[in-house]
Amino acid sequence: MSRLIVLTTPDSVPGYRLAGASTVPVVSTEEAASELLSLVDERGERGVIAIHEPFHLALDRDLRRRFDETTEPLVVPLPAGEPGEGDGGRRERLVKMLWQAVGYEITFDAEGGRG
């Protein structure tokens, strides 16, 4: 069964767990790379692995290329939001990321219904 695993900073872990995702707290790019390789090569994870975007961007080029070229597991950067960036910018990046992963876009109106 596929699942979502989030490699993120320790302070973000509770929020992702509340949302139902499995989490792995990491504090550096090196630790994120090590955990990613462990999840895939040792544990055989095949679902979706989301990585805190700053860690993903700093991964070794060859490692990033390895996972950019495969869909099993699907490894995606998880937009972290930047200081001063409103929810709109982060939301737009998340929508774009989901559209790329799933292949279509789901929209919601202001009341939360599908549009």
N, C-alpha and C positions, 0 to 999 in steps of 0.2 A: 504494500500500500504506500502511495506517495504521501509525503507530508512536507510541511514548510518548516525549515530550520533557519533561524536568524542568528548570524554572528554579529554581535553588537557590543557596545560599551556596557560595562556593568550597571551604570545608572539608567540605561534604557531597557534593561532586561524585564523589570516588572510590568511595564506597559505591554510589551510583546507577549508576555505570558498571559496577561489578562485577556488579550485578544485571541488566545488559543494557540499561539505558535510555540514550538520548541525553541529554546534559546541556548546559545553558547556565549558566555561573556568572554570578551577578549580586550586587551588593553593596548595592543600594538599591531602593526601590519605583520610583523614576523609571527606573532601568535595566531593571527587570523589565517595566515598562509598554512601554518602547521595544523590548525584545527580543520581547515578546508581539506587538506590532503588526507588527514586522518579519517574524516567523514566519508570521503569518496573511496580512497584506496584501501583502507583497513575495514571500514564498516559497510561499504557498498551502498551508501545512500544514493537514491535515484530520483528523489523528489525535487523540490525547489529549495535552493540554498541562497538566502539573501544575506549580503555582506554590507555592513556599515560603509557607505560610499567612500569616505576618506581612506579607509583601509583597502577597499577594492581598487581605487585609483593608484595606490602606492604599491600594489602587488607587482612582483617581478613580471616583466613583459611576457616571457615565455609561459609563465603560469596563467596569466590572464588570457593569453591566446589559446591555451589548451582548453579553457572552459568557455571561451567565446565561440569555439568551433563545435561545441556539443550541446545537445538539448537534454541529455540524461546523464547527470543531473543538470537542471537548469540553474546556472549560477548568475545572479543578478545583483547589481549594486542597489542598495536601499538608500534613497535620498535622505540625507540627514538634516537638511535645512541649514541655512546659514544665518549667522547673527544679522538681525535686521530684515531678513527675508520673511514676508508674511506667509500665512498658511497657503495662500493662492499659488505661489511659486512652487512650493513643495508639493502641493496637491497636483498641479499640472505635471510635474515630473513623475509623480506616482502614476497618474492616469496614463501618461505616455509609456511608462515602463510596463504597466499591465497590458496596454493595447499591443505592445510589441510581443509580449509573452503569450497572450491569449489569441490575438489576431482580430479582435474587434473591440469596440469601445462601448461601455455601458455608461449612460448618463443619468443623473438624478435631478429632479426639480428641487426647488427650495424646501418643499415639505418632505423630501426624502423618497418620493415615489419615482419610479423609473420614467425617464423621458424618451 
